């Protein structure tokens, strides 16, 4: 299991290539919720999402021989963009396997960063099957979207940055897809203070980690149904689950329709674009699922790569 020193090492690797994203706040939102809330704005990260951190940290750790073979990833969009950009920086070949219903803007951005995109079926099983076939055929190095220690350490730098800026946080809300982001952030949070409550958030239509956390065993869903495309994994990774069980205090869910007013608030009141997955953790704070009052809270905006048609419908 990775430890905080791995995240610090990743931070040194990433320092010169990632943006230190801001913590945003809104007096109106604080008045609405009765809490002091800060949003870690990874929608301002390179590629528009936190995923660049983990992808770059993983690829930076590869040997020269491994880089010559090229890398492959499977992704609904943001991880693919992160791998594509990191590969471009290192001058290596990248292939990204994506569901054929992926957000068009994410596909185009992935191609724009230089990756070859290969389409597959809708489920994570389909993605993994196609990725295995291509790896067996061409010898690519896998950059897993969440179940990898180097990648988790890179994502954990989001948490490290939060605690550079806030010293007395009560709660940290983090979205859960495959579990890479919350794994790294939870390690960073508990290193900072054992009193901080780390809360994972999923949508009801993709609640594999919610079920796994309560049953204390890894649950794999047969299918998912959510507008949050970054949460369409059937289960969290095995490495991620072990970290979640050790460091995360609770996993909660919200409905898809709870996401819409949060996205609308971000556009209208804070003048920022946030994709559905990126709005999940903030939406749990807006909904006040845990009934918190007078607490200092940080919620991670994981990305801002929203499909403009979805945004139009929500508005």
N, C-alpha and C positions, 0 to 999 in steps of 0.2 A: 504494500500500500504506500502511495506517495505521501510525503510529509511537506511541511511548510517550506523547508529549505529547497525543495524541488521547484516550488512556485517562485521563490526568490531568484533561483538560477534562471528560470524561464523569463522572469522580468528583466534580468540583465541582457538576455538574448534579444528580447523584444523592444527594449527601450528605444532604440534608434529607428525602428520601423513602424511601430504602432502609434496611434494617437492616444494620448492620455485624455480620455473622454470626460466631459464635465458632469458634475452633479447638479441637476436642475431642480428648482422648487417653484411652487405656486402658492401664493397666499390664499387664493380662492380655493384651491384644493385642500389646503390645511384647514380652512374654515369649514369646508364641507365634511371632512372626515374627523375633525377634532384631534388630529395628530400632526406632528412635524415631519413632513415627508420629503425625501430626496429621491430623484430618479437618476440612476446611472445610465447615461445616454449613449449606449453602444450603437445606436442608430447613426451616430457621428463617427463611428470607427471606419477604417478603410474597408471597402466592399459593403459598407452599410450594416455591418453586424459583427458581433464578438468573435465569430468563427475564424477570422483571419489570425487571431492570436494563437489558437491551438494548432492550426494548420502550419503556420510558419515555424512554431517551436518544434513540431514533429519533423518537418522536412529539414530543418537546420541540423537535426541530430543524425541524419542519414550519412553513411559513408560515401566516398566518391564512387565506389562500385555500384552501390544502391541507386545513387542519383543517375548514373548512366543508364540504368534499366528503366527509368521513368516511374511515375507514381500513378496510382489509380484511387479513386474515391467514389463512394455512392452517397447521394445527397438529394434532398428535395429542393435545394437551391443555395442556401447561404454557405454551407460547408464547401460545396462545389466551387463557389466563387473564391473562398478563402484559399483552397488548394490551388486553384488556377493562378491566382495572383502570386502566392508564395512560390510556386513553381516557375513562374515567369521571372521573378526576382533572382532565383537561383539558376535560371537558364536550363531547366530540365523539362522533359515531356510530361504532360499530364492528361489523363483521361478521366472523365466524370460520368458516372452512370446515374441517370435521372429518370424519375417516373414520367410517362408521356403526358401527364396532366400538370406538370410543374408550371409555376407562375412564369409566364412568357418572359417578363423582364429579367427574372433570375437566370433563365436559360441563356438569353442574349448576353447578359453580363458575363456569365461563365465562359461563353465562347469568345467574348471580347477580350478577356484576360489571357486567351491563348489556349484554352483546354479543348480537347476533342470531346464532344458530348455524345454519349450512347444512350438511347432510350430503352426503358424496360417497363414492366408492369407496375401496378400501383402500390403494392405492399413492400415492406422492408425485406421480406423473404425474396421477392422478385429482384430487388436491388442487389441483395447479397449473392443470389444465384448467378446473375449476369456478371457481377464483379469477379466471382470465383472463376467462371469460365474464361474471362479475359486474362485474369492473372495466370491461370494454368497455361494458357496459350502463348502469352507474350512475356511472362516473368516480371510484371510490374510489381512495385512495392506498394502495399496497401496503406493508405492514410485513413484510418477508421474515423468516422464522424464523432465518436464519443467513447468507445471502449478501448482507450489507449492512455497509458500513464503520461507520456510526453504531451499528448494533446490536452489531458486534464490539467496538467501543470500550467500550460499556456492559458487555458480558460480561467484558471485560478487567479491570474493577474488582474482580472476584473475586480475580484474581491480585495486583492492587495491594494489596488488603487483607491477603492472606497474607504479603506481603513487608514490610508494616508491622509484623507481629507476629513473623516469623521471619527472622533475618538470615543464617543459615548453612545453608540447605537444600541437600541433595544431590540429591534427586529430587522431581519434581512429577508426579503421576499425575492425568490428566484424562479423563473419558469423551468419546467422539466420537459425535455424532449427525450433524447437518449440518455441524459444524465451527466454529460461532461461539464456543463457550466456549473450546475449546483454542486457537483463533487468538488471542483476546485475552489469555488466560493465558500463552501462550508468549511473546508480545511483552513482557509485564510481567516474566516470569521472566528472559529474556535481557537485558533492560535492567538488572535487578538484578545478575546475574552470568552470564557466559558459561559458567561451570563447572556450573551447574545443568542436570541432565538432565531434559528434558520428555518424558514418556511418554504417548502417547495409548492409550486402551483401548476396544476394541469387543467385541461378542460374535461368535462364529464364524458365527452365522446372519445377521449384518449387517456383513460384514467388507469393505465397499467401500473404506474408507480404508486398511485394512491392505494390500489389493491395490494400491491406487493408489500408496501410499508406496513399495512395493517395485518397482513397475514404472515409477515416476517419470512417470506419466501418469494423468489422471483416469479412473477406472473407474466405470461405472454398472452396478449389478446389475439383473437382470431381476425379481428378487423377493427378499424377506427373510423370515426366520422366527426370531423371538426374542421372549422374554417382555419384554424391555426396550423398551417402546413408544416411548421417546424416540430409539431407534436405528433405527427402521423407515424411514429415508430410503434411497433407492436410490444416492445418491452425495453426497459433500460438495460444498459450493458452490465455484465457480471461484475466488472471492476467498479463501475459506478454504484451499483446496488450495495456493495460492501461498504463503500464510503458513506453513502446515504444513511445506511442503518447505524453507522457509528457516529456521524456528526450532525445529521439533520434532525430537527426537533419535531416537525410535523409536515405532512403532505396534505394539501387541501385541493378542492376543485371548484371551478366556476363554470357556468353555462356559456356557450358560444355567444348568446345574446348579451351577456355581461361585458363582452369585449367591445362592443360597438360604441357605447357611450364614452368609454375610456379613449378610444381612438378619436372620437369626435372632440372630446375635451382637449386632447393634445393638439389637434389642428386649430380649433377655434380660439382656445385660451392661451396655449403655449407656443403656437406657431411652428410645430414640428410634425413630421410624418413618422408614424410608427406602424409597422405591419401587425397583423393580428397576433402572431406568436409573441411579438415584442411587447404587446399591450396586456398580456395575460397576468403577469405578476402585479403591475400597477392596478389592473382591474380588480384584483382580489382585495387590494387596499381600498379602492374606491367603494367596493361593495361592502367593505368592512366585515368580511366573513368571520373573523375572529373576535369582533366586537371590541376593538382596541380604542382607548381614549388616552390622550396625553402622552403618547409614546413617540420616540424618535425612530423613524422607519426609513430604510432604504429599499427601493424596489428596482430591479434591473430591467431596463428596456433592452431586450436582446438584439433587436434589429429594426430597420426602417424600410426594408425593401418591399413595400406594399404594392400590390397590383392595383393600377389606377381604376380599373373597372370595379373591383371590390370596394375601393375607397369611395367611389361615386355612389355605389349602392348604400354604403353605411351612412354617408352624409345625407 
